[in-house]
Amino acid sequence: MSRSSFLDGAAIGASLLCLIHCIGLPILFALLPALATLGLPSSEGLHLILLLTAIPISALALVGGWRAHGAIVPLLLGAAGLAGLSAGLAFGSIPGAETALTVAGSLALASAHIGNWRRLRTV
């Protein structure tokens, strides 16, 4: 398995975890309000950690894939996904916007890595 394939797989997994977090955690908090008092990291802090993890992994995987297969679409889609995740963090004070931007960014980023992974398999 090449380094780019491994990074794409890791990025897809991270994007899925992010999506589960974005959808599942608010539901869990709504059902179990007591969890909010357990000292869990703030939403903004957790999103910043996830974003700072996603940026280098995605950059390495998508740029490496682009160099190998020459297709620009996964790279641009990944950049749009990272921009969506960043915008979600920036608009954290607007709950509906934060969730929509973060989910859209996660889906775009996961799609970019899936496309990159598929193209790398044909190179």
N, CA, C and O atoms as a GROMACS GRO file, in nm:
protein
  492
    1MET      N    1   0.085  -0.117   0.000
    1MET     CA    2   0.000   0.000   0.000
    1MET      C    3   0.090   0.124   0.000
    1MET      O    4   0.182   0.134   0.081
    2SER      N    5   0.063   0.216  -0.090
    2SER     CA    6   0.143   0.338  -0.099
    2SER      C    7   0.108   0.433   0.014
    2SER      O    8   0.004   0.420   0.078
    3ARG      N    9   0.197   0.528   0.038
    3ARG     CA   10   0.175   0.627   0.144
    3ARG      C   11   0.049   0.708   0.116
    3ARG      O   12  -0.027   0.736   0.208
    4SER      N   13   0.027   0.747  -0.010
    4SER     CA   14  -0.093   0.824  -0.043
    4SER      C   15  -0.219   0.743  -0.020
    4SER      O   16  -0.318   0.797   0.030
    5SER      N   17  -0.218   0.615  -0.054
    5SER     CA   18  -0.335   0.531  -0.031
    5SER      C   19  -0.364   0.519   0.118
    5SER      O   20  -0.480   0.525   0.160
    6PHE      N   21  -0.259   0.501   0.198
    6PHE     CA   22  -0.277   0.492   0.342
    6PHE      C   23  -0.334   0.622   0.397
    6PHE      O   24  -0.425   0.621   0.479
    7LEU      N   25  -0.279   0.736   0.351
    7LEU     CA   26  -0.327   0.865   0.399
    7LEU      C   27  -0.470   0.891   0.354
    7LEU      O   28  -0.550   0.946   0.430
    8ASP      N   29  -0.506   0.852   0.230
    8ASP     CA   30  -0.643   0.865   0.185
    8ASP      C   31  -0.736   0.783   0.273
    8ASP      O   32  -0.842   0.831   0.314
    9GLY      N   33  -0.698   0.661   0.304
    9GLY     CA   34  -0.779   0.576   0.391
    9GLY      C   35  -0.794   0.637   0.529
    9GLY      O   36  -0.903   0.636   0.586
   10ALA      N   37  -0.685   0.689   0.584
   10ALA     CA   38  -0.691   0.754   0.715
   10ALA      C   39  -0.780   0.877   0.710
   10ALA      O   40  -0.857   0.902   0.803
   11ALA      N   41  -0.771   0.953   0.602
   11ALA     CA   42  -0.852   1.074   0.588
   11ALA      C   43  -1.000   1.041   0.571
   11ALA      O   44  -1.085   1.111   0.625
   12ILE      N   45  -1.030   0.936   0.496
   12ILE     CA   46  -1.170   0.894   0.481
   12ILE      C   47  -1.226   0.852   0.617
   12ILE      O   48  -1.337   0.890   0.653
   13GLY      N   49  -1.149   0.775   0.690
   13GLY     CA   50  -1.192   0.735   0.824
   13GLY      C   51  -1.212   0.854   0.915
   13GLY      O   52  -1.310   0.859   0.990
   14ALA      N   53  -1.120   0.949   0.911
   14ALA     CA   54  -1.134   1.069   0.993
   14ALA      C   55  -1.255   1.152   0.953
   14ALA      O   56  -1.324   1.207   1.038
   15SER      N   57  -1.281   1.160   0.823
   15SER     CA   58  -1.398   1.234   0.776
   15SER      C   59  -1.527   1.167   0.824
   15SER      O   60  -1.622   1.235   0.864
   16LEU      N   61  -1.529   1.035   0.821
   16LEU     CA   62  -1.647   0.964   0.870
   16LEU      C   63  -1.665   0.983   1.020
   16LEU      O   64  -1.777   1.000   1.068
   17LEU      N   65  -1.554   0.980   1.095
   17LEU     CA   66  -1.563   1.006   1.238
   17LEU      C   67  -1.613   1.147   1.265
   17LEU      O   68  -1.692   1.169   1.357
   18CYS      N   69  -1.568   1.241   1.184
   18CYS     CA   70  -1.613   1.379   1.197
   18CYS      C   71  -1.763   1.388   1.171
   18CYS      O   72  -1.836   1.456   1.243
   19LEU      N   73  -1.808   1.320   1.068
   19LEU     CA   74  -1.951   1.320   1.034
   19LEU      C   75  -2.033   1.258   1.147
   19LEU      O   76  -2.138   1.310   1.183
   20ILE      N   77  -1.985   1.148   1.202
   20ILE     CA   78  -2.054   1.085   1.315
   20ILE      C   79  -2.057   1.180   1.434
   20ILE      O   80  -2.159   1.192   1.502
   21HIS      N   81  -1.945   1.248   1.457
   21HIS     CA   82  -1.939   1.346   1.566
   21HIS      C   83  -2.039   1.459   1.543
   21HIS      O   84  -2.112   1.497   1.635
   22CYS      N   85  -2.043   1.511   1.422
   22CYS     CA   86  -2.129   1.626   1.392
   22CYS      C   87  -2.277   1.591   1.404
   22CYS      O   88  -2.357   1.673   1.448
   23ILE      N   89  -2.314   1.470   1.365
   23ILE     CA   90  -2.454   1.431   1.369
   23ILE      C   91  -2.488   1.364   1.502
   23ILE      O   92  -2.592   1.392   1.561
   24GLY      N   93  -2.403   1.276   1.547
   24GLY     CA   94  -2.434   1.197   1.665
   24GLY      C   95  -2.418   1.269   1.797
   24GLY      O   96  -2.499   1.250   1.888
   25LEU      N   97  -2.317   1.352   1.810
   25LEU     CA   98  -2.292   1.418   1.937
   25LEU      C   99  -2.405   1.512   1.977
   25LEU      O  100  -2.445   1.511   2.093
   26PRO      N  101  -2.459   1.595   1.886
   26PRO     CA  102  -2.573   1.678   1.927
   26PRO      C  103  -2.694   1.596   1.971
   26PRO      O  104  -2.765   1.634   2.064
   27ILE      N  105  -2.716   1.483   1.904
   27ILE     CA  106  -2.827   1.396   1.945
   27ILE      C  107  -2.799   1.339   2.083
   27ILE      O  108  -2.888   1.335   2.169
   28LEU      N  109  -2.676   1.295   2.104
   28LEU     CA  110  -2.639   1.239   2.234
   28LEU      C  111  -2.652   1.345   2.343
   28LEU      O  112  -2.702   1.316   2.452
   29PHE      N  113  -2.607   1.466   2.315
   29PHE     CA  114  -2.620   1.573   2.413
   29PHE      C  115  -2.766   1.606   2.442
   29PHE      O  116  -2.802   1.636   2.556
   30ALA      N  117  -2.850   1.600   2.341
   30ALA     CA  118  -2.992   1.628   2.362
   30ALA      C  119  -3.056   1.520   2.449
   30ALA      O  120  -3.144   1.549   2.530
   31LEU      N  121  -3.013   1.395   2.431
   31LEU     CA  122  -3.071   1.285   2.507
   31LEU      C  123  -3.012   1.272   2.647
   31LEU      O  124  -3.080   1.228   2.740
   32LEU      N  125  -2.888   1.310   2.661
   32LEU     CA  126  -2.819   1.293   2.789
   32LEU      C  127  -2.753   1.423   2.833
   32LEU      O  128  -2.631   1.435   2.824
   33PRO      N  129  -2.829   1.520   2.880
   33PRO     CA  130  -2.772   1.650   2.917
   33PRO      C  131  -2.665   1.640   3.024
   33PRO      O  132  -2.580   1.730   3.035
   34ALA      N  133  -2.666   1.537   3.102
   34ALA     CA  134  -2.566   1.522   3.208
   34ALA      C  135  -2.424   1.512   3.152
   34ALA      O  136  -2.329   1.545   3.222
   35LEU      N  137  -2.408   1.467   3.029
   35LEU     CA  138  -2.274   1.454   2.970
   35LEU      C  139  -2.204   1.588   2.956
   35LEU      O  140  -2.081   1.595   2.956
   36ALA      N  141  -2.281   1.695   2.943
   36ALA     CA  142  -2.221   1.828   2.926
   36ALA      C  143  -2.141   1.871   3.048
   36ALA      O  144  -2.058   1.961   3.037
   37THR      N  145  -2.165   1.809   3.161
   37THR     CA  146  -2.094   1.848   3.284
   37THR      C  147  -1.975   1.757   3.313
   37THR      O  148  -1.914   1.770   3.419
   38LEU      N  149  -1.942   1.667   3.225
   38LEU     CA  150  -1.834   1.570   3.250
   38LEU      C  151  -1.696   1.619   3.210
   38LEU      O  152  -1.599   1.543   3.217
   39GLY      N  153  -1.685   1.744   3.169
   39GLY     CA  154  -1.554   1.797   3.132
   39GLY      C  155  -1.510   1.763   2.992
   39GLY      O  156  -1.390   1.758   2.965
   40LEU      N  157  -1.603   1.738   2.902
   40LEU     CA  158  -1.568   1.711   2.762
   40LEU      C  159  -1.512   1.838   2.700
   40LEU      O  160  -1.550   1.948   2.740
   41PRO      N  161  -1.422   1.826   2.600
   41PRO     CA  162  -1.368   1.945   2.537
   41PRO      C  163  -1.480   2.027   2.471
   41PRO      O  164  -1.581   1.973   2.426
   42SER      N  165  -1.458   2.159   2.467
   42SER     CA  166  -1.557   2.246   2.404
   42SER      C  167  -1.569   2.210   2.256
   42SER      O  168  -1.477   2.156   2.196
   43SER      N  169  -1.683   2.242   2.201
   43SER     CA  170  -1.706   2.214   2.060
   43SER      C  171  -1.601   2.282   1.973
   43SER      O  172  -1.548   2.221   1.880
   44GLU      N  173  -1.571   2.410   2.002
   44GLU     CA  174  -1.473   2.482   1.923
   44GLU      C  175  -1.334   2.420   1.936
   44GLU      O  176  -1.260   2.410   1.838
   45GLY      N  177  -1.298   2.380   2.057
   45GLY     CA  178  -1.167   2.318   2.080
   45GLY      C  179  -1.153   2.186   2.006
   45GLY      O  180  -1.049   2.159   1.945
   46LEU      N  181  -1.257   2.104   2.011
   46LEU     CA  182  -1.254   1.976   1.942
   46LEU      C  183  -1.250   1.996   1.791
   46LEU      O  184  -1.177   1.927   1.721
   47HIS      N  185  -1.329   2.091   1.740
   47HIS     CA  186  -1.329   2.117   1.596
   47HIS      C  187  -1.193   2.169   1.550
   47HIS      O  188  -1.147   2.133   1.442
   48LEU      N  189  -1.129   2.251   1.630
   48LEU     CA  190  -0.997   2.301   1.594
   48LEU      C  191  -0.896   2.187   1.588
   48LEU      O  192  -0.814   2.181   1.496
   49ILE      N  193  -0.900   2.098   1.686
   49ILE     CA  194  -0.809   1.982   1.687
   49ILE      C  195  -0.832   1.895   1.563
   49ILE      O  196  -0.737   1.853   1.497
   50LEU      N  197  -0.959   1.869   1.531
   50LEU     CA  198  -0.991   1.788   1.414
   50LEU      C  199  -0.945   1.856   1.285
   50LEU      O  200  -0.890   1.790   1.197
   51LEU      N  201  -0.967   1.987   1.275
   51LEU     CA  202  -0.926   2.060   1.155
   51LEU      C  203  -0.774   2.060   1.140
   51LEU      O  204  -0.722   2.039   1.031
   52LEU      N  205  -0.704   2.084   1.251
   52LEU     CA  206  -0.557   2.085   1.246
   52LEU      C  207  -0.499   1.947   1.217
   52LEU      O  208  -0.384   1.936   1.174
   53THR      N  209  -0.577   1.844   1.241
   53THR     CA  210  -0.536   1.708   1.203
   53THR      C  211  -0.567   1.682   1.056
   53THR      O  212  -0.488   1.620   0.985
   54ALA      N  213  -0.684   1.728   1.012
   54ALA     CA  214  -0.729   1.702   0.874
   54ALA      C  215  -0.644   1.774   0.770
   54ALA      O  216  -0.618   1.720   0.663
   55ILE      N  217  -0.600   1.894   0.800
   55ILE     CA  218  -0.527   1.974   0.700
   55ILE      C  219  -0.399   1.905   0.653
   55ILE      O  220  -0.383   1.886   0.532
   56PRO      N  221  -0.307   1.867   0.742
   56PRO     CA  222  -0.184   1.805   0.690
   56PRO      C  223  -0.206   1.668   0.628
   56PRO      O  224  -0.142   1.635   0.528
   57ILE      N  225  -0.295   1.587   0.687
   57ILE     CA  226  -0.320   1.454   0.630
   57ILE      C  227  -0.378   1.468   0.490
   57ILE      O  228  -0.334   1.401   0.397
   58SER      N  229  -0.478   1.555   0.476
   58SER     CA  230  -0.541   1.575   0.346
   58SER      C  231  -0.444   1.634   0.245
   58SER      O  232  -0.440   1.593   0.129
   59ALA      N  233  -0.366   1.731   0.288
   59ALA     CA  234  -0.270   1.793   0.197
   59ALA      C  235  -0.170   1.690   0.145
   59ALA      O  236  -0.145   1.685   0.024
   60LEU      N  237  -0.115   1.610   0.232
   60LEU     CA  238  -0.018   1.509   0.190
   60LEU      C  239  -0.081   1.408   0.094
   60LEU      O  240  -0.024   1.374  -0.009
   61ALA      N  241  -0.200   1.360   0.130
   61ALA     CA  242  -0.266   1.257   0.047
   61ALA      C  243  -0.310   1.314  -0.087
   61ALA      O  244  -0.284   1.253  -0.191
   62LEU      N  245  -0.376   1.429  -0.086
   62LEU     CA  246  -0.433   1.481  -0.211
   62LEU      C  247  -0.326   1.538  -0.304
   62LEU      O  248  -0.335   1.519  -0.426
   63VAL      N  249  -0.228   1.606  -0.250
   63VAL     CA  250  -0.119   1.657  -0.335
   63VAL      C  251  -0.037   1.541  -0.389
   63VAL      O  252   0.002   1.540  -0.506
   64GLY      N  253  -0.010   1.442  -0.304
   64GLY     CA  254   0.063   1.323  -0.350
   64GLY      C  255  -0.013   1.249  -0.459
   64GLY      O  256   0.046   1.203  -0.557
   65GLY      N  257  -0.145   1.238  -0.442
   65GLY     CA  258  -0.227   1.174  -0.545
   65GLY      C  259  -0.228   1.253  -0.674
   65GLY      O  260  -0.217   1.196  -0.782
   66TRP      N  261  -0.242   1.384  -0.663
   66TRP     CA  262  -0.241   1.471  -0.782
   66TRP      C  263  -0.110   1.455  -0.858
   66TRP      O  264  -0.110   1.449  -0.981
   67ARG      N  265   0.000   1.447  -0.786
   67ARG     CA  266   0.130   1.429  -0.853
   67ARG      C  267   0.137   1.294  -0.924
   67ARG      O  268   0.201   1.282  -1.029
   68ALA      N  269   0.072   1.192  -0.868
   68ALA     CA  270   0.077   1.059  -0.927
   68ALA      C  271  -0.019   1.043  -1.044
   68ALA      O  272   0.017   0.985  -1.146
   69HIS      N  273  -0.142   1.094  -1.030
   69HIS     CA  274  -0.241   1.071  -1.135
   69HIS      C  275  -0.276   1.194  -1.217
   69HIS      O  276  -0.335   1.182  -1.324
   70GLY      N  277  -0.241   1.312  -1.170
   70GLY     CA  278  -0.261   1.435  -1.247
   70GLY      C  279  -0.402   1.490  -1.249
   70GLY      O  280  -0.427   1.591  -1.315
   71ALA      N  281  -0.497   1.426  -1.180
   71ALA     CA  282  -0.636   1.475  -1.178
   71ALA      C  283  -0.650   1.584  -1.072
   71ALA      O  284  -0.618   1.562  -0.955
   72ILE      N  285  -0.698   1.700  -1.113
   72ILE     CA  286  -0.708   1.815  -1.024
   72ILE      C  287  -0.837   1.814  -0.942
   72ILE      O  288  -0.842   1.878  -0.837
   73VAL      N  289  -0.941   1.743  -0.986
   73VAL     CA  290  -1.072   1.748  -0.919
   73VAL      C  291  -1.063   1.705  -0.772
   73VAL      O  292  -1.117   1.775  -0.687
   74PRO      N  293  -0.997   1.592  -0.738
   74PRO     CA  294  -0.990   1.556  -0.596
   74PRO      C  295  -0.920   1.664  -0.512
   74PRO      O  296  -0.959   1.691  -0.399
   75LEU      N  297  -0.818   1.724  -0.568
   75LEU     CA  298  -0.744   1.828  -0.497
   75LEU      C  299  -0.834   1.949  -0.472
   75LEU      O  300  -0.835   2.003  -0.361
   76LEU      N  301  -0.909   1.993  -0.572
   76LEU     CA  302  -0.997   2.109  -0.557
   76LEU      C  303  -1.114   2.076  -0.464
   76LEU      O  304  -1.153   2.159  -0.382
   77LEU      N  305  -1.170   1.956  -0.476
   77LEU     CA  306  -1.280   1.916  -0.389
   77LEU      C  307  -1.232   1.906  -0.245
   77LEU      O  308  -1.305   1.944  -0.152
   78GLY      N  309  -1.112   1.857  -0.226
   78GLY     CA  310  -1.054   1.850  -0.091
   78GLY      C  311  -1.033   1.989  -0.032
   78GLY      O  312  -1.059   2.012   0.085
   79ALA      N  313  -0.984   2.081  -0.114
   79ALA     CA  314  -0.966   2.219  -0.068
   79ALA      C  315  -1.100   2.281  -0.029
   79ALA      O  316  -1.109   2.353   0.070
   80ALA      N  317  -1.203   2.254  -0.108
   80ALA     CA  318  -1.337   2.305  -0.076
   80ALA      C  319  -1.387   2.242   0.055
   80ALA      O  320  -1.450   2.310   0.136
   81GLY      N  321  -1.360   2.115   0.073
   81GLY     CA  322  -1.401   2.048   0.197
   81GLY      C  323  -1.332   2.107   0.319
   81GLY      O  324  -1.396   2.131   0.421
   82LEU      N  325  -1.201   2.130   0.307
   82LEU     CA  326  -1.128   2.192   0.418
   82LEU      C  327  -1.177   2.334   0.443
   82LEU      O  328  -1.182   2.378   0.558
   83ALA      N  329  -1.213   2.405   0.337
   83ALA     CA  330  -1.269   2.540   0.353
   83ALA      C  331  -1.404   2.532   0.426
   83ALA      O  332  -1.433   2.616   0.511
   84GLY      N  333  -1.485   2.433   0.392
   84GLY     CA  334  -1.613   2.414   0.462
   84GLY      C  335  -1.593   2.384   0.609
   84GLY      O  336  -1.665   2.437   0.694
   85LEU      N  337  -1.496   2.298   0.641
   85LEU     CA  338  -1.467   2.268   0.780
   85LEU      C  339  -1.418   2.392   0.854
   85LEU      O  340  -1.456   2.416   0.968
   86SER      N  341  -1.335   2.470   0.787
   86SER     CA  342  -1.285   2.595   0.847
   86SER      C  343  -1.398   2.694   0.869
   86SER      O  344  -1.404   2.760   0.973
   87ALA      N  345  -1.487   2.705   0.771
   87ALA     CA  346  -1.601   2.796   0.784
   87ALA      C  347  -1.693   2.750   0.897
   87ALA      O  348  -1.747   2.833   0.971
   88GLY      N  349  -1.711   2.620   0.911
   88GLY     CA  350  -1.790   2.568   1.022
   88GLY      C  351  -1.733   2.609   1.156
   88GLY      O  352  -1.807   2.644   1.248
   89LEU      N  353  -1.602   2.605   1.167
   89LEU     CA  354  -1.536   2.648   1.291
   89LEU      C  355  -1.551   2.799   1.310
   89LEU      O  356  -1.575   2.845   1.422
   90ALA      N  357  -1.538   2.874   1.202
   90ALA     CA  358  -1.547   3.020   1.211
   90ALA      C  359  -1.688   3.066   1.249
   90ALA      O  360  -1.705   3.167   1.316
   91PHE      N  361  -1.789   2.991   1.206
   91PHE     CA  362  -1.928   3.028   1.235
   91PHE      C  363  -1.984   2.942   1.349
   91PHE      O  364  -2.103   2.911   1.350
   92GLY      N  365  -1.899   2.906   1.444
   92GLY     CA  366  -1.939   2.824   1.557
   92GLY      C  367  -2.048   2.886   1.643
   92GLY      O  368  -2.119   2.814   1.713
   93SER      N  369  -2.061   3.015   1.639
   93SER     CA  370  -2.164   3.081   1.720
   93SER      C  371  -2.302   3.073   1.657
   93SER      O  372  -2.401   3.111   1.719
   94ILE      N  373  -2.309   3.025   1.533
   94ILE     CA  374  -2.438   3.010   1.464
   94ILE      C  375  -2.461   2.860   1.447
   94ILE      O  376  -2.416   2.800   1.349
   95PRO      N  377  -2.534   2.796   1.542
   95PRO     CA  378  -2.545   2.649   1.543
   95PRO      C  379  -2.588   2.587   1.410
   95PRO      O  380  -2.527   2.488   1.370
   96GLY      N  381  -2.687   2.637   1.343
   96GLY     CA  382  -2.731   2.577   1.217
   96GLY      C  383  -2.626   2.587   1.109
   96GLY      O  384  -2.603   2.492   1.034
   97ALA      N  385  -2.562   2.703   1.100
   97ALA     CA  386  -2.458   2.724   0.999
   97ALA      C  387  -2.336   2.637   1.028
   97ALA      O  388  -2.277   2.579   0.937
   98GLU      N  389  -2.299   2.628   1.154
   98GLU     CA  390  -2.183   2.547   1.191
   98GLU      C  391  -2.202   2.402   1.149
   98GLU      O  392  -2.114   2.343   1.087
   99THR      N  393  -2.316   2.346   1.182
   99THR     CA  394  -2.342   2.206   1.149
   99THR      C  395  -2.348   2.184   0.999
   99THR      O  396  -2.287   2.090   0.946
  100ALA      N  397  -2.420   2.271   0.929
  100ALA     CA  398  -2.434   2.256   0.783
  100ALA      C  399  -2.298   2.266   0.714
  100ALA      O  400  -2.267   2.184   0.628
  101LEU      N  401  -2.218   2.364   0.751
  101LEU     CA  402  -2.087   2.382   0.688
  101LEU      C  403  -1.993   2.266   0.720
  101LEU      O  404  -1.919   2.219   0.634
  102THR      N  405  -1.996   2.221   0.844
  102THR     CA  406  -1.907   2.113   0.885
  102THR      C  407  -1.945   1.982   0.818
  102THR      O  408  -1.857   1.908   0.772
  103VAL      N  409  -2.073   1.951   0.812
  103VAL     CA  410  -2.117   1.828   0.746
  103VAL      C  411  -2.086   1.834   0.596
  103VAL      O  412  -2.034   1.737   0.540
  104ALA      N  413  -2.116   1.947   0.532
  104ALA     CA  414  -2.086   1.961   0.389
  104ALA      C  415  -1.935   1.950   0.364
  104ALA      O  416  -1.892   1.884   0.270
  105GLY      N  417  -1.856   2.014   0.449
  105GLY     CA  418  -1.710   2.006   0.435
  105GLY      C  419  -1.659   1.864   0.453
  105GLY      O  420  -1.572   1.820   0.378
  106SER      N  421  -1.712   1.793   0.551
  106SER     CA  422  -1.671   1.654   0.575
  106SER      C  423  -1.706   1.564   0.457
  106SER      O  424  -1.625   1.481   0.415
  107LEU      N  425  -1.826   1.582   0.404
  107LEU     CA  426  -1.866   1.501   0.288
  107LEU      C  427  -1.782   1.532   0.166
  107LEU      O  428  -1.742   1.441   0.092
  108ALA      N  429  -1.754   1.660   0.143
  108ALA     CA  430  -1.670   1.698   0.029
  108ALA      C  431  -1.529   1.641   0.045
  108ALA      O  432  -1.471   1.590  -0.050
  109LEU      N  433  -1.474   1.651   0.165
  109LEU     CA  434  -1.339   1.601   0.190
  109LEU      C  435  -1.333   1.450   0.175
  109LEU      O  436  -1.239   1.397   0.114
  110ALA      N  437  -1.431   1.379   0.229
  110ALA     CA  438  -1.434   1.233   0.214
  110ALA      C  439  -1.448   1.195   0.067
  110ALA      O  440  -1.382   1.102   0.021
  111SER      N  441  -1.532   1.267  -0.007
  111SER     CA  442  -1.549   1.240  -0.151
  111SER      C  443  -1.418   1.263  -0.226
  111SER      O  444  -1.384   1.187  -0.317
  112ALA      N  445  -1.346   1.368  -0.189
  112ALA     CA  446  -1.218   1.397  -0.253
  112ALA      C  447  -1.119   1.283  -0.230
  112ALA      O  448  -1.049   1.242  -0.322
  113HIS      N  449  -1.114   1.233  -0.108
  113HIS     CA  450  -1.021   1.124  -0.078
  113HIS      C  451  -1.062   0.994  -0.146
  113HIS      O  452  -0.976   0.916  -0.188
  114ILE      N  453  -1.192   0.969  -0.155
  114ILE     CA  454  -1.238   0.849  -0.227
  114ILE      C  455  -1.200   0.859  -0.375
  114ILE      O  456  -1.152   0.762  -0.433
  115GLY      N  457  -1.222   0.976  -0.436
  115GLY     CA  458  -1.184   0.997  -0.575
  115GLY      C  459  -1.034   0.983  -0.595
  115GLY      O  460  -0.988   0.923  -0.693
  116ASN      N  461  -0.958   1.038  -0.503
  116ASN     CA  462  -0.812   1.028  -0.510
  116ASN      C  463  -0.769   0.882  -0.500
  116ASN      O  464  -0.683   0.837  -0.576
  117TRP      N  465  -0.828   0.810  -0.408
  117TRP     CA  466  -0.796   0.670  -0.386
  117TRP      C  467  -0.827   0.588  -0.511
  117TRP      O  468  -0.747   0.504  -0.552
  118ARG      N  469  -0.942   0.611  -0.571
  118ARG     CA  470  -0.980   0.539  -0.694
  118ARG      C  471  -0.882   0.568  -0.807
  118ARG      O  472  -0.842   0.476  -0.879
  119ARG      N  473  -0.846   0.692  -0.824
  119ARG     CA  474  -0.752   0.727  -0.931
  119ARG      C  475  -0.615   0.666  -0.909
  119ARG      O  476  -0.548   0.625  -1.004
  120LEU      N  477  -0.573   0.661  -0.784
  120LEU     CA  478  -0.442   0.601  -0.753
  120LEU      C  479  -0.440   0.452  -0.784
  120LEU      O  480  -0.334   0.398  -0.818
  121ARG      N  481  -0.553   0.385  -0.772
  121ARG     CA  482  -0.558   0.242  -0.801
  121ARG      C  483  -0.540   0.213  -0.950
  121ARG      O  484  -0.501   0.103  -0.987
  122THR      N  485  -0.567   0.312  -1.035
  122THR     CA  486  -0.554   0.292  -1.180
  122THR      C  487  -0.419   0.338  -1.234
  122THR      O  488  -0.389   0.320  -1.352
  123VAL      N  489  -0.338   0.398  -1.148
  123VAL     CA  490  -0.206   0.448  -1.193
  123VAL      C  491  -0.106   0.336  -1.193
  123VAL      O  492   0.010   0.357  -1.228
   0.00000   0.00000   0.00000
